[in-house]
Amino acid sequence: MKNHSLNFGPMLNAYPDSLGGSLQEAAALLGSPKLKEAFTSFYILPSLFHTDLDRGFSVQDYGLNGDTAREEDLAALRDMGMDLKLDFILNHLSVLSPQFQDLVEKGAASEYKDFFIPWNQFWAGCGEIGPDGILQPREEYLKDMFFRKPGLPLLMVDFADGSSAPYWNTFYQEVTTDEAGKKHYLGQMDLNIKSPLVWDFYKDTLDALAGYGAKIVRLDAFAYAPKEVGSRNFLNEPGTWDLLDKIAQLAKPHGVTLLPEIHASYEEGTYRTIAEKGYMVYDFFLPGLLLDAFEQQNGQALIAWANEITEKNMLTVNMLGCHDGIPLLDLKGLLPEERIQGLIQTLVSRGGFVKDLHGAKNVYYQVNATYYSALGEDDRRMLLARAIQLFMPGKPQVWYLDLFAGKNDYAAMERAGAGGHKEINRTNLSLEDIAAGLEKPVVQKQLELLKMRSSQPVFSPDAEISAEAQGSRIALRWRREGQEALLEADLADSSFRAEIKSETGETVFALAQ
């Protein structure tokens, strides 16, 4: 793997209020004796900003919200040497953002009239305007489009002067009407990246994120941002890569590492393109490959992916669970279709939830479940899964509920109502929950492994990594400057031994089950 200045230790992943109710409590937990030195980075999800929808991903502005996150909390994290990973949502801003509210109030007189994308103006000459005032593009323009919800991706917006117009709205929206008949909106309004003001906003945002302590910036929904008539609205070329290049130039003075977030199947090869262009790669393949390895009691596909990472010299961030679900669409091309379908059925039988896009049964995207429940709520499997993750090439990212062996939260799903399926894996833990969790052996042993991964210099981007599989048995080995770290495991019974030896051959760490 190539040399890189990036902090390579484990990264905790949580909302600012996931652990004790606030970022202050989360920071205190990370500095406590039981977690101290387990993590070197913290990926804080974007509800630390002013947001209103999609639990943080509908940003009004990138100021700290004050309720769950304050500058003092970030300073406490920086003081303990914790660097941050933060989100930058390139494609959209909230309806309640100052920019969109100015547009609603002033219409064509707003300085932000080109900041967002008027639907009818974008498609002018490409279709007919219907009685509802919405231009319906001709089929030739829509056939290659990828829409994230039924119908056209737009929101009809009422302006202060009584007029209305549709605007691009790729993702979430909520429209309610009060007793007086006035409409109220929540929604994620797509940005017009051809506007100079949008690029001023992009620069200001990167400046703010770097100021908070971000060393990695996750580029959320970036592949939807470039839009051209006659091109795809998702991952169009060359627009997608031109956008990334311009963002990279803005990030360069801050020394920030960009992590483009994109879900695409292995067979499409998008991950290769991202790596070849010099960016970090989000390893969305590991979660499904590891579950498949347990179910098949065979590590061949998993180890083949580990070897590809090292052979192609990719720098990855890997994970098991996350806020968004367990990705399985990504496995197409890595596993046979029937294995993927079987894996989905297994996870659903264990209480997972599958959301099919637009009602199409085979257009799966992810399974919503905690990783612990996906593993059958088996402590031995959970601990081995963590050990394998920490020995895989890349920087490990740890979802807080996985660390605490969290189970599927069906009550949270029910409370969230329609569209609330992701809440199955987003349970906020109280201080009492955390204290109880820290007494579990599976949690204590994960923390042992995480402290090992954080502290041992053999785990470096410039280490030599080898991986082997023979049936259910796998071995992952790291070597650097005379040190050696070895994980040997059997997927059939979840037994393993993790061991690290110093330059002199002394065993400096060992854990087995």
C-alpha positions as CSV (number, residue, x, y, z in Angstrom):
1,M,0.0,0.0,0.0
2,K,1.2,3.5,-0.8
3,N,2.6,5.8,1.9
4,H,0.0,8.3,3.2
5,S,0.0,10.8,6.0
6,L,-3.5,9.7,7.0
7,N,-4.2,8.6,10.5
8,F,-4.7,4.8,10.0
9,G,-6.2,3.8,13.3
10,P,-9.8,2.8,14.0
11,M,-12.6,5.3,13.5
12,L,-15.7,5.4,15.6
13,N,-18.9,6.2,13.7
14,A,-22.0,7.7,15.4
15,Y,-24.5,10.5,15.5
16,P,-23.6,13.3,17.9
17,D,-26.4,12.1,20.2
18,S,-25.9,8.4,19.8
19,L,-23.8,7.9,22.9
20,G,-25.3,9.5,26.0
21,G,-27.4,12.1,24.2
22,S,-24.8,14.6,23.1
23,L,-21.3,15.0,21.6
24,Q,-20.1,16.1,25.0
25,E,-21.0,12.7,26.4
26,A,-19.5,10.9,23.4
27,A,-16.2,12.8,23.8
28,A,-16.2,11.9,27.5
29,L,-16.8,8.3,26.7
30,L,-13.9,8.3,24.2
31,G,-11.6,9.7,26.8
32,S,-12.7,7.3,29.5
33,P,-10.4,4.5,30.7
34,K,-12.4,1.7,29.0
35,L,-12.4,3.4,25.5
36,K,-9.3,5.5,25.7
37,E,-6.8,4.6,22.9
38,A,-9.4,2.4,21.2
39,F,-10.0,5.0,18.5
40,T,-7.9,7.6,16.8
41,S,-10.7,9.1,14.6
42,F,-14.4,9.9,14.9
43,Y,-16.8,10.0,12.0
44,I,-19.6,12.2,13.4
45,L,-22.8,12.1,11.2
46,P,-24.1,15.5,10.0
47,S,-26.9,16.1,12.6
48,L,-24.2,18.0,14.4
49,F,-25.0,20.8,11.9
50,H,-28.3,22.7,11.5
51,T,-30.4,20.1,9.7
52,D,-34.1,19.2,9.5
53,L,-34.7,15.9,7.7
54,D,-33.1,12.5,6.9
55,R,-31.3,12.6,10.3
56,G,-28.8,15.1,9.3
57,F,-28.4,14.8,5.6
58,S,-30.7,17.7,4.8
59,V,-28.4,20.5,5.9
60,Q,-29.7,24.1,6.4
61,D,-26.1,25.3,7.1
62,Y,-22.9,23.9,8.4
63,G,-22.9,25.7,11.7
64,L,-23.0,23.6,14.8
65,N,-26.5,23.0,16.0
66,G,-25.7,23.7,19.7
67,D,-28.2,21.2,21.0
68,T,-26.1,18.1,20.5
69,A,-22.8,19.5,19.4
70,R,-20.8,22.6,20.4
71,E,-17.3,23.9,19.6
72,E,-16.2,23.0,23.1
73,D,-17.0,19.3,22.3
74,L,-14.9,19.4,19.1
75,A,-12.1,21.1,21.0
76,A,-12.2,18.3,23.6
77,L,-11.9,15.7,20.8
78,R,-9.0,17.6,19.2
79,D,-7.3,17.8,22.6
80,M,-7.3,14.1,23.0
81,G,-5.7,13.7,19.5
82,M,-8.9,12.6,17.8
83,D,-9.2,13.6,14.2
84,L,-12.6,13.8,12.5
85,K,-14.4,12.6,9.5
86,L,-17.3,14.8,8.5
87,D,-19.9,14.9,5.7
88,F,-20.1,17.4,2.9
89,I,-23.4,16.9,1.0
90,L,-22.5,18.1,-2.5
91,N,-25.8,17.5,-4.3
92,H,-28.3,19.4,-2.1
93,L,-29.3,21.8,0.7
94,S,-32.4,22.0,2.7
95,V,-35.5,23.9,1.7
96,L,-35.0,25.8,5.0
97,S,-31.5,26.9,4.0
98,P,-31.0,30.7,3.9
99,Q,-30.3,30.5,0.2
100,F,-33.6,28.7,-0.7
101,Q,-35.6,30.8,1.7
102,D,-34.2,33.9,0.0
103,L,-35.3,32.5,-3.3
104,V,-38.8,31.7,-2.1
105,E,-39.2,35.2,-0.7
106,K,-37.7,37.2,-3.6
107,G,-38.1,34.9,-6.6
108,A,-36.3,36.2,-9.7
109,A,-34.9,39.1,-7.7
110,S,-33.0,36.8,-5.4
111,E,-29.3,36.6,-5.7
112,Y,-29.7,32.9,-5.3
113,K,-32.1,32.5,-8.3
114,D,-29.4,30.3,-10.1
115,F,-28.2,28.5,-6.9
116,F,-30.8,25.8,-7.3
117,I,-32.2,24.1,-10.5
118,P,-35.6,25.2,-11.9
119,W,-37.0,22.0,-13.4
120,N,-38.8,23.5,-16.4
121,Q,-35.9,25.8,-17.2
122,F,-33.5,22.8,-17.1
123,W,-35.6,20.8,-19.5
124,A,-36.7,23.7,-21.8
125,G,-37.4,22.4,-25.3
126,C,-37.2,18.7,-24.2
127,G,-40.9,18.1,-23.6
128,E,-44.3,19.6,-22.9
129,I,-45.6,21.5,-19.9
130,G,-48.7,19.8,-18.5
131,P,-51.7,21.4,-16.8
132,D,-50.0,21.1,-13.5
133,G,-47.2,23.5,-14.7
134,I,-44.6,20.7,-14.8
135,L,-42.6,20.0,-17.9
136,Q,-42.6,16.3,-18.8
137,P,-39.4,15.4,-20.6
138,R,-39.7,13.1,-23.6
139,E,-38.8,9.5,-23.1
140,E,-35.5,9.8,-25.0
141,Y,-34.3,12.0,-22.2
142,L,-35.5,9.9,-19.3
143,K,-34.6,6.4,-20.4
144,D,-31.1,6.5,-18.9
145,M,-32.1,8.4,-15.7
146,F,-31.9,6.9,-12.2
147,F,-34.5,8.3,-9.9
148,R,-34.4,7.6,-6.2
149,K,-38.2,7.8,-5.7
150,P,-41.4,7.3,-7.8
151,G,-42.3,10.0,-10.2
152,L,-40.2,12.9,-11.4
153,P,-37.5,14.2,-8.9
154,L,-39.0,17.6,-8.3
155,L,-40.8,19.7,-5.7
156,M,-43.4,22.2,-6.7
157,V,-42.5,25.4,-4.7
158,D,-44.9,28.2,-3.8
159,F,-43.2,31.7,-3.9
160,A,-44.1,34.7,-1.7
161,D,-45.7,36.5,-4.7
162,G,-48.2,33.7,-5.2
163,S,-46.5,32.0,-8.2
164,S,-45.2,28.5,-8.1
165,A,-42.5,26.5,-10.0
166,P,-41.0,23.0,-9.9
167,Y,-37.4,22.6,-8.7
168,W,-35.0,19.5,-8.9
169,N,-35.4,17.5,-5.7
170,T,-33.6,14.1,-6.1
171,F,-34.0,12.8,-2.5
172,Y,-36.4,13.4,0.4
173,Q,-39.3,15.8,0.7
174,E,-42.2,16.3,3.0
175,V,-45.1,18.7,2.2
176,T,-47.7,19.5,4.8
177,T,-50.6,22.0,4.8
178,D,-51.6,23.9,7.9
179,E,-55.2,24.8,9.0
180,A,-54.9,28.1,7.1
181,G,-54.2,26.2,3.9
182,K,-50.5,27.3,3.7
183,K,-48.0,24.7,2.5
184,H,-44.9,23.9,4.6
185,Y,-41.9,22.1,3.0
186,L,-39.1,20.0,4.0
187,G,-36.8,18.8,1.3
188,Q,-33.3,18.4,-0.1
189,M,-33.1,20.8,-3.0
190,D,-30.5,20.0,-5.7
191,L,-27.7,22.6,-6.2
192,N,-26.8,24.1,-9.6
193,I,-23.0,23.4,-9.8
194,K,-22.8,25.9,-12.7
195,S,-23.5,28.8,-10.4
196,P,-20.4,30.6,-9.1
197,L,-22.3,31.2,-5.8
198,V,-22.5,27.4,-5.3
199,W,-18.7,27.2,-5.7
200,D,-18.3,30.0,-3.1
201,F,-20.5,27.9,-0.8
202,Y,-18.5,24.8,-1.5
203,K,-15.3,26.6,-0.6
204,D,-16.8,28.1,2.6
205,T,-18.1,24.7,3.6
206,L,-14.7,23.0,3.2
207,D,-13.1,25.8,5.2
208,A,-15.6,25.2,8.0
209,L,-15.2,21.4,8.1
210,A,-11.4,21.7,8.2
211,G,-11.7,24.2,11.0
212,Y,-13.8,21.8,13.0
213,G,-10.9,19.3,12.8
214,A,-11.9,17.2,9.7
215,K,-9.1,15.2,8.2
216,I,-11.4,13.1,6.1
217,V,-14.4,14.6,4.3
218,R,-17.0,12.2,3.0
219,L,-18.5,13.5,-0.2
220,D,-22.1,12.5,0.1
221,A,-24.4,12.2,-3.0
222,F,-21.6,13.7,-5.2
223,A,-22.5,11.5,-8.2
224,Y,-26.0,13.1,-8.5
225,A,-24.7,16.7,-8.6
226,P,-23.5,17.0,-12.2
227,K,-26.5,17.2,-14.5
228,E,-26.7,17.7,-18.3
229,V,-29.6,17.3,-20.7
230,G,-29.1,14.1,-22.6
231,S,-26.8,12.6,-19.9
232,R,-27.5,10.4,-16.9
233,N,-28.3,12.2,-13.7
234,F,-26.1,9.8,-11.8
235,L,-22.4,9.3,-12.3
236,N,-22.4,11.0,-15.7
237,E,-19.0,11.3,-17.4
238,P,-16.9,13.4,-17.5
239,G,-19.0,15.7,-15.3
240,T,-18.7,13.6,-12.2
241,W,-14.9,13.5,-12.3
242,D,-14.6,17.1,-13.3
243,L,-16.6,18.0,-10.1
244,L,-14.4,15.8,-7.9
245,D,-11.2,17.4,-9.4
246,K,-12.5,20.9,-8.6
247,I,-13.5,19.9,-5.1
248,A,-10.0,18.3,-4.6
249,Q,-8.4,21.6,-5.5
250,L,-10.5,23.4,-2.9
251,A,-9.6,20.8,-0.3
252,K,-5.9,20.7,-1.0
253,P,-4.8,23.8,1.1
254,H,-6.4,22.1,4.1
255,G,-4.6,18.8,3.7
256,V,-8.0,17.1,3.8
257,T,-8.4,13.6,2.4
258,L,-11.6,13.2,0.3
259,L,-13.7,10.1,0.5
260,P,-16.2,9.9,-2.4
261,E,-19.3,8.0,-1.2
262,I,-20.9,6.0,-4.0
263,H,-22.8,2.7,-4.2
264,A,-22.2,0.9,-7.4
265,S,-21.9,-2.8,-8.2
266,Y,-18.4,-4.4,-8.3
267,E,-18.9,-5.4,-11.9
268,E,-19.3,-1.7,-12.9
269,G,-15.8,-1.0,-11.7
270,T,-16.5,2.5,-10.3
271,Y,-14.4,1.7,-7.2
272,R,-11.4,1.2,-9.5
273,T,-11.9,4.5,-11.3
274,I,-12.1,6.3,-8.0
275,A,-8.9,4.6,-6.8
276,E,-7.1,5.3,-10.1
277,K,-7.9,8.9,-9.8
278,G,-6.1,9.0,-6.4
279,Y,-9.1,9.1,-4.0
280,M,-9.8,6.9,-1.0
281,V,-12.3,4.1,-1.7
282,Y,-15.2,3.3,0.5
283,D,-15.1,-0.5,1.0
284,F,-18.8,-1.3,0.7
285,F,-17.9,-4.9,-0.4
286,L,-16.5,-6.1,3.0
287,P,-19.8,-6.2,4.9
288,G,-21.6,-8.5,2.5
289,L,-18.5,-10.6,1.7
290,L,-17.9,-11.3,5.4
291,L,-21.5,-12.3,5.9
292,D,-21.3,-14.6,2.9
293,A,-18.1,-16.1,4.2
294,F,-19.8,-17.0,7.5
295,E,-22.8,-18.5,5.7
296,Q,-20.8,-20.4,3.1
297,Q,-18.1,-21.3,5.7
298,N,-15.6,-20.4,2.9
299,G,-13.3,-17.4,2.8
300,Q,-12.3,-17.5,-0.9
301,A,-14.3,-14.5,-2.1
302,L,-13.4,-12.4,1.0
303,I,-9.7,-13.1,0.6
304,A,-9.7,-12.5,-3.1
305,W,-11.0,-9.0,-2.4
306,A,-8.4,-8.4,0.3
307,N,-5.7,-9.3,-2.2
308,E,-7.2,-7.1,-4.9
309,I,-7.0,-4.1,-2.5
310,T,-3.3,-4.6,-1.9
311,E,-2.5,-5.5,-5.5
312,K,-4.2,-2.4,-6.8
313,N,-2.6,-0.3,-4.1
314,M,-6.0,1.1,-3.0
315,L,-6.4,3.1,0.2
316,T,-9.8,2.1,1.7
317,V,-12.1,2.9,4.6
318,N,-13.9,-0.3,5.5
319,M,-16.8,-1.0,7.7
320,L,-19.3,-3.7,8.9
321,G,-22.5,-1.8,9.8
322,C,-23.3,1.9,9.3
323,H,-26.2,4.4,9.5
324,D,-27.5,3.5,6.1
325,G,-27.8,-0.4,6.2
326,I,-25.8,-3.3,4.9
327,P,-24.9,-2.9,1.2
328,L,-25.6,-5.9,-1.0
329,L,-26.2,-4.3,-4.4
330,D,-22.5,-3.7,-4.5
331,L,-21.7,-7.4,-4.5
332,K,-22.9,-8.0,-8.0
333,G,-19.9,-9.3,-9.9
334,L,-18.2,-10.5,-6.8
335,L,-20.7,-13.2,-5.9
336,P,-23.1,-15.2,-8.0
337,E,-26.6,-13.7,-8.1
338,E,-28.1,-16.7,-6.3
339,R,-25.6,-16.3,-3.4
340,I,-26.6,-12.6,-3.1
341,Q,-30.3,-13.4,-3.1
342,G,-29.7,-16.2,-0.5
343,L,-27.8,-13.8,1.7
344,I,-30.7,-11.3,1.5
345,Q,-33.2,-14.0,2.5
346,T,-31.0,-15.1,5.4
347,L,-30.7,-11.5,6.7
348,V,-34.5,-11.0,6.3
349,S,-35.1,-14.3,8.2
350,R,-33.0,-12.8,11.1
351,G,-35.2,-9.7,11.2
352,G,-33.6,-7.5,8.6
353,F,-35.7,-5.2,6.4
354,V,-35.3,-4.9,2.6
355,K,-36.5,-1.7,0.9
356,D,-37.0,-2.4,-2.8
357,L,-36.6,0.7,-5.0
358,H,-39.9,1.8,-6.7
359,G,-41.5,-1.5,-5.8
360,A,-39.2,-3.5,-8.0
361,K,-38.4,-6.6,-6.1
362,N,-35.0,-7.3,-7.5
363,V,-33.7,-3.7,-7.4
364,Y,-32.3,-4.2,-3.9
365,Y,-30.0,-1.6,-2.4
366,Q,-29.3,-2.6,1.1
367,V,-30.6,-4.6,4.0
368,N,-31.5,-2.6,7.1
369,A,-30.3,-4.5,10.2
370,T,-27.7,-4.2,12.9
371,Y,-24.6,-6.2,12.0
372,Y,-24.9,-8.2,15.2
373,S,-28.4,-9.3,14.3
374,A,-27.3,-10.0,10.7
375,L,-24.8,-12.4,12.2
376,G,-27.5,-14.2,14.0
377,E,-26.8,-12.4,17.3
378,D,-23.8,-14.7,17.8
379,D,-21.1,-13.2,20.0
380,R,-18.4,-15.5,18.6
381,R,-19.2,-14.4,15.0
382,M,-19.3,-10.7,16.1
383,L,-15.9,-10.9,17.6
384,L,-14.4,-12.7,14.7
385,A,-16.0,-10.3,12.2
386,R,-14.4,-7.4,14.1
387,A,-11.0,-9.1,14.1
388,I,-11.2,-9.7,10.4
389,Q,-12.2,-6.1,9.7
390,L,-9.2,-4.9,11.7
391,F,-6.8,-7.1,9.8
392,M,-8.2,-6.2,6.4
393,P,-6.4,-3.6,4.3
394,G,-7.7,-0.2,5.0
395,K,-8.8,2.2,7.8
396,P,-11.5,0.5,9.9
397,Q,-14.7,2.4,10.6
398,V,-16.8,1.1,13.5
399,W,-20.5,1.7,13.9
400,Y,-21.3,2.3,17.5
401,L,-24.1,-0.2,17.7
402,D,-21.8,-3.0,16.4
403,L,-19.3,-2.2,19.1
404,F,-22.0,-2.6,21.7
405,A,-23.5,-5.8,20.0
406,G,-26.7,-3.9,19.4
407,K,-29.8,-5.8,18.2
408,N,-32.4,-4.8,15.6
409,D,-34.6,-2.1,17.1
410,Y,-38.1,-2.9,15.8
411,A,-39.8,-0.4,18.2
412,A,-37.8,2.4,16.7
413,M,-38.9,1.4,13.2
414,E,-42.5,1.3,14.3
415,R,-42.2,4.8,15.9
416,A,-40.7,6.2,12.7
417,G,-43.6,5.0,10.6
418,A,-43.5,4.8,6.8
419,G,-40.0,5.2,5.5
420,G,-38.5,4.7,8.9
421,H,-36.9,1.3,8.2
422,K,-33.3,2.7,8.8
423,E,-34.1,3.4,12.5
424,I,-33.7,-0.4,13.1
425,N,-30.0,0.3,13.4
426,R,-29.9,3.8,14.8
427,T,-30.7,3.3,18.5
428,N,-29.5,6.1,20.7
429,L,-27.7,4.6,23.7
430,S,-28.2,6.1,27.2
431,L,-25.4,6.3,29.7
432,E,-27.0,3.3,31.4
433,D,-27.1,1.4,28.1
434,I,-23.4,2.1,27.6
435,A,-22.4,1.1,31.1
436,A,-24.3,-2.2,30.7
437,G,-22.8,-2.8,27.3
438,L,-19.3,-2.3,28.6
439,E,-19.8,-5.3,30.9
440,K,-20.4,-7.7,28.0
441,P,-17.4,-9.9,27.1
442,V,-18.0,-9.4,23.4
443,V,-17.7,-5.6,23.8
444,Q,-14.6,-5.9,26.1
445,K,-12.8,-8.1,23.6
446,Q,-13.7,-5.9,20.7
447,L,-12.1,-3.0,22.6
448,E,-9.0,-5.1,23.2
449,L,-8.7,-5.6,19.5
450,L,-9.4,-2.0,18.7
451,K,-6.7,-0.8,21.2
452,M,-4.3,-3.3,19.6
453,R,-5.1,-1.9,16.1
454,S,-4.7,1.7,17.3
455,S,-1.4,1.2,19.0
456,Q,0.7,-1.2,17.0
457,P,2.8,0.5,14.3
458,V,2.7,-2.6,12.1
459,F,-0.7,-1.4,11.0
460,S,0.5,1.2,8.6
461,P,-0.4,2.1,5.0
462,D,3.1,1.1,4.0
463,A,2.9,-2.4,5.6
464,E,3.2,-5.5,3.4
465,I,-0.1,-7.4,3.6
466,S,-0.8,-11.0,2.5
467,A,-4.0,-12.9,2.7
468,E,-4.8,-16.6,2.2
469,A,-7.9,-18.9,2.2
470,Q,-8.3,-22.6,2.3
471,G,-11.9,-23.7,2.6
472,S,-13.2,-22.2,5.9
473,R,-9.7,-21.3,7.1
474,I,-8.3,-17.8,6.4
475,A,-5.1,-16.0,7.3
476,L,-4.3,-12.3,7.2
477,R,-0.7,-11.1,7.8
478,W,0.8,-7.6,8.1
479,R,4.6,-7.1,8.1
480,R,6.5,-3.8,8.7
481,E,10.0,-3.1,9.8
482,G,10.4,-6.5,11.4
483,Q,7.1,-6.5,13.2
484,E,4.4,-9.1,12.2
485,A,0.7,-9.2,12.9
486,L,-1.2,-12.4,12.1
487,L,-4.8,-13.4,12.2
488,E,-5.7,-17.1,11.7
489,A,-9.4,-18.0,11.8
490,D,-11.8,-20.7,11.0
491,L,-15.2,-19.5,9.6
492,A,-16.8,-22.8,10.4
493,D,-16.6,-22.4,14.2
494,S,-15.6,-18.8,14.6
495,S,-12.3,-19.7,16.3
496,F,-9.3,-17.5,15.8
497,R,-6.0,-16.3,17.1
498,A,-4.7,-12.8,16.6
499,E,-1.0,-12.3,17.5
500,I,1.6,-9.5,17.1
501,K,5.3,-10.1,17.4
502,S,7.9,-7.4,17.8
503,E,11.2,-7.1,15.8
504,T,12.8,-9.5,18.3
505,G,10.1,-12.1,17.9
506,E,8.5,-11.3,21.3
507,T,4.7,-11.7,21.4
508,V,3.4,-8.3,22.3
509,F,-0.3,-9.0,21.8
510,A,-2.4,-12.2,21.6
511,L,-6.1,-12.8,21.7
512,A,-7.9,-16.0,20.8
513,Q,-11.3,-17.7,20.9
